[in-house]
Amino acid sequence: MLEAKDLLKATLDNGRALMRIPEDEGQSQPGEVRTPVLIPIRSLGVNHRGRIERHLLALSPQDRYLRFGYAAQDTHIERYVAGLDFDRDEIFGIYNRKLQLLAVAHLAYSVDAEFQSCAEFGVSVSASARGRHYGSRLFERAAMHASNDGVHLMFIHALSENSAMLNIARKAGATVERDGMESEAFLYLPKATLDSRMTELIEEQLGQTDYRIKQQARQFWRLLSQIQKVRRTLTGDDSKH
Ligand SMILES: CC(C)(COP(=O)(O)OP(=O)(O)OC[C@H]1O[C@@H](n2cnc3c(N)ncnc32)[C@H](O)[C@@H]1OP(=O)(O)O)[C@@H](O)C(=O)NCCC(=O)NCCS
């Protein structure tokens, strides 16, 4: 776990040292230990709806089944995304350099006033980005956010065959109850502290900064390629490219 001073240092240097995403390093091999890096996670607003939809639609039928608990068709996913309530719930995401969403987590708050201190966690990681602890980090981030929001109990509904998800929940200290093909995991959350609030603030700041850097880099490369195109047209050098 990173300490507050590491996070502060990362904020001061725009997070360059910690925000390396091992995008090109492929999936971890079993037993392989990788140097931990901070994974920039940001909360997603309504203007990210389109990218959330693209991320979910790209999941295979089996992953859709694991994520939603049923064989979700495109129309189900579109309806789910259209119904996301960004004011009530919290949606977290991890972007790559091309600003594609590699992972999305949904922390859904109870709509029932009687269960206001409960929230449900759901997550998906793109197949090409698995095994980099994105799922685990999103779980930790969601648990910290929920705790800071006064939630006492976070639960996860998963199919019993979903070893990866149940592994994440168990490692975080959740109690898993199996009921045939389905399982429920319950995680009792600690009370918020000044440290948990500060850590979340800094992590969100890093996630936002990382996103802005990626956005600017993309805009810069687009501009460069336009300049090159104009230059090639002016010099009549089009045939070479
Ligand atoms: C479940 C899911 C989110 C995990 O994402 P991930 O980023 O690959 O998970 P992590 O890298 O954080 O790995 C979590 C742990 O599970 C283990 N794990 C990963 N895949 C596993 C598998 N197929 N079987 C058993 N364990 C597995 C990892 O080794 C890791 O344990 P470790 O910390 O001891 O090394 C991802 O597989 C996914 O999107 N699945 C489809 C949708 C889904 O099932 N969502 C969950 C239901 S809400």
PDBQT file of the ligand as one rigid body, heavy atoms in Angstrom, charges set to zero:
ROOT
HETATM    1  C1  LIG A 301     -12.882 -10.393 -12.455  1.00  0.00    +0.000 C 
HETATM    2  C2  LIG A 301     -11.985  -9.398 -13.157  1.00  0.00    +0.000 C 
HETATM    3  C3  LIG A 301     -12.570  -7.999 -12.943  1.00  0.00    +0.000 C 
HETATM    4  C4  LIG A 301     -10.568  -9.484 -12.550  1.00  0.00    +0.000 C 
HETATM    5  O1  LIG A 301      -9.803  -8.441 -13.090  1.00  0.00    +0.000 OA
HETATM    6  P1  LIG A 301      -8.198  -8.454 -13.074  1.00  0.00    +0.000 P 
HETATM    7  O2  LIG A 301      -7.748  -7.062 -13.203  1.00  0.00    +0.000 OA
HETATM    8  O3  LIG A 301      -7.686  -9.430 -14.069  1.00  0.00    +0.000 OA
HETATM    9  O4  LIG A 301      -7.915  -9.015 -11.607  1.00  0.00    +0.000 OA
HETATM   10  P2  LIG A 301      -6.581  -8.837 -10.771  1.00  0.00    +0.000 P 
HETATM   11  O5  LIG A 301      -5.409  -8.710 -11.693  1.00  0.00    +0.000 OA
HETATM   12  O6  LIG A 301      -6.790  -7.763  -9.784  1.00  0.00    +0.000 OA
HETATM   13  O7  LIG A 301      -6.481 -10.266 -10.050  1.00  0.00    +0.000 OA
HETATM   14  C5  LIG A 301      -7.170 -10.519  -8.889  1.00  0.00    +0.000 C 
HETATM   15  C6  LIG A 301      -6.695 -11.789  -8.254  1.00  0.00    +0.000 C 
HETATM   16  O8  LIG A 301      -7.354 -12.902  -8.853  1.00  0.00    +0.000 OA
HETATM   17  C7  LIG A 301      -6.399 -13.781  -9.439  1.00  0.00    +0.000 C 
HETATM   18  N1  LIG A 301      -6.941 -14.218 -10.706  1.00  0.00    +0.000 N 
HETATM   19  C8  LIG A 301      -7.018 -13.527 -11.847  1.00  0.00    +0.000 A 
HETATM   20  N2  LIG A 301      -7.620 -14.251 -12.812  1.00  0.00    +0.000 NA
HETATM   21  C9  LIG A 301      -7.903 -15.444 -12.223  1.00  0.00    +0.000 A 
HETATM   22  C10 LIG A 301      -8.548 -16.637 -12.670  1.00  0.00    +0.000 A 
HETATM   23  N3  LIG A 301      -9.008 -16.720 -13.918  1.00  0.00    +0.000 N 
HETATM   24  N4  LIG A 301      -8.686 -17.657 -11.795  1.00  0.00    +0.000 NA
HETATM   25  C11 LIG A 301      -8.230 -17.571 -10.535  1.00  0.00    +0.000 A 
HETATM   26  N5  LIG A 301      -7.636 -16.457 -10.044  1.00  0.00    +0.000 NA
HETATM   27  C12 LIG A 301      -7.481 -15.429 -10.880  1.00  0.00    +0.000 A 
HETATM   28  C13 LIG A 301      -5.143 -12.948  -9.642  1.00  0.00    +0.000 C 
HETATM   29  O9  LIG A 301      -3.987 -13.762  -9.647  1.00  0.00    +0.000 OA
HETATM   30  C14 LIG A 301      -5.207 -12.033  -8.450  1.00  0.00    +0.000 C 
HETATM   31  O10 LIG A 301      -4.743 -12.664  -7.285  1.00  0.00    +0.000 OA
HETATM   32  P3  LIG A 301      -3.363 -12.201  -6.614  1.00  0.00    +0.000 P 
HETATM   33  O11 LIG A 301      -3.594 -10.788  -6.150  1.00  0.00    +0.000 OA
HETATM   34  O12 LIG A 301      -3.184 -13.186  -5.514  1.00  0.00    +0.000 OA
HETATM   35  O13 LIG A 301      -2.330 -12.272  -7.695  1.00  0.00    +0.000 OA
HETATM   36  C15 LIG A 301     -11.862  -9.706 -14.688  1.00  0.00    +0.000 C 
HETATM   37  O14 LIG A 301     -11.447 -11.032 -14.835  1.00  0.00    +0.000 OA
HETATM   38  C16 LIG A 301     -13.146  -9.484 -15.467  1.00  0.00    +0.000 C 
HETATM   39  O15 LIG A 301     -13.420  -8.373 -15.923  1.00  0.00    +0.000 OA
HETATM   40  N6  LIG A 301     -13.959 -10.532 -15.634  1.00  0.00    +0.000 N 
HETATM   41  C17 LIG A 301     -15.226 -10.428 -16.379  1.00  0.00    +0.000 C 
HETATM   42  C18 LIG A 301     -16.278  -9.626 -15.618  1.00  0.00    +0.000 C 
HETATM   43  C19 LIG A 301     -16.432 -10.115 -14.187  1.00  0.00    +0.000 C 
HETATM   44  O16 LIG A 301     -16.308 -11.284 -13.888  1.00  0.00    +0.000 OA
HETATM   45  N7  LIG A 301     -16.740  -9.179 -13.280  1.00  0.00    +0.000 N 
HETATM   46  C20 LIG A 301     -16.898  -9.497 -11.882  1.00  0.00    +0.000 C 
HETATM   47  C21 LIG A 301     -18.330  -9.672 -11.512  1.00  0.00    +0.000 C 
HETATM   48  S1  LIG A 301     -18.951  -8.214 -10.849  1.00  0.00    +0.000 SA
ENDROOT
TORSDOF 0
